[in-house]
Amino acid sequence: MIIYIKMMCMKIFFSPRLSPILAVLLWVFGCASLSAQVFLEKKDPYTGETAVYEQTKVFADGTPMTKAKADGVMYLVKDNDFYGRRIENHINVKWFGVKGDGDKNDLGTDDTKALENAVKILSQIYKGYDLSGDNLYGGFTLYFPAGKYIV
């Protein structure tokens, strides 16, 4: 587990006449807020990548997190704390167990169930919203690494 401390302090103007101890006390107690961001690193079982999760109390839609919402891929629960996966570039379909290991004879893993599970989980997180005139806003894009996917 990695903990980052983020400080947001007010500007404090130091006078050369202030003692160093007083200056430090003013700086420490003058902080407007002190908050800790807690991150969890976990090796992805399917890709081997190091996934970074940030502690959260709310689901993507703003509702409180529950164990039922922790899908094990995008949201985790550890020691009764919840963590949401940080997405840097894309959502890799392999995070959900999709293999893409088909060969030229169409032999390989049937990825249907894993792909359906990915779409189900992501549809709950990235809901589309009707703007107007049948235009939707939201959704998600899945990244399919090179391979042959059998569905």
Residue, then its C-alpha position, 0 to 999 in steps of 0.5 A: m500500500i502506498i500513501y501519498i500526503k497532499m498538503m494545500c497550505m495558505k501562503i505564509f509570509f515569513s519575516p526575518r525576525l521570526s524564529p525558525i521554530l515559530a516559522v515552522l509552527l505557523w507553516v504546519f498549523g497554517c495549512a488549510s487542509l491536510s489529506a492523505q490519498v491512499f493507493l493500492e498496487k496490485k499485479d493484474p492476474y491476466t496481463g502482469e501489469t501493475a494496476v494502481y487503485e485509489q481509495t474511494k468511498v463512492f462509486a462512479d455514479g456518486t453513490p456510496m461504495t458497497k461490497a456488491k459494487a466491487d467487481g474485482v477489476m475496476y473496484l476492489v475491497k481490501d480490509n473493508d476499504f474500497y479502491g477504484r482502478r486508475i485508468e491512464n490510457h485505456i481499458n484493456v479487455k484482458w483485465f477481465g480475463v479475455k484471452g485472445d489466444g485463438d489460432k488460424n484454425d479457430l482453436g483457443t479460449d472462448d472469450t464470450k463470457a469474459l467479454e460479456n462480463a467486461v461489458k456488463i461491469l463497464s456499462q454500470i460504471y460508464k453509463g450513457y446519458d441521453l442529451s437530446g435528439d437520441n444523442l448519448y453522452g458517456g460510455f467506454t472504449l475497450y482496447f483489444p490487444a493484438g490477437k484472435y478473439i473467439v466469441 
